[in-house]
Amino acid sequence: MANRILIVDDAAFMRMMIRDILTKNGYEVVGEAQDGAQAIEKYKELKPDLITMDITMPEMDGIVALKEIKKLDGNAKVIMCSAMGQQAMVIDAIQAGAKDFIVKPFQADRVIEAIKKTLG
């Protein structure tokens, strides 16, 4: 069975880029969210195997959403996505329980490597 992934990013074209990389590599994208609050709702509803989560989003950022999702499910697997120059936020995210992070602009092989490593 394909691993089920939830994509969270406020930019539609970024979600599309990740969806494209994932589906080409045999992963099933079960949902998308454009902010942290939506991510939490979708996580509860869809129970994905993994989430790719943007750090900087309106309404609720990715780190707050990550912490909330980890409260719901301590085993949740989340990979954070960040632009260059957000190292401090990436450290916060890892401390909050993120499994890995990928930097924008996305390199397909790096995305797949992070997902394979996280899913084991």
Buried (B, 14 or more C-beta within 10 A) or exposed (E): EEBBBBBBBBEEEBBEBBBEBBEEBEBEBBBBBBBBBBBBEBBEEBEBBBBBBBBBBEEBBBBBBBBBBBEEEEEBBBBBBBEEEBEEBBEBBBEBBBBBBBBBEBEBEEBBEBBEEBBE
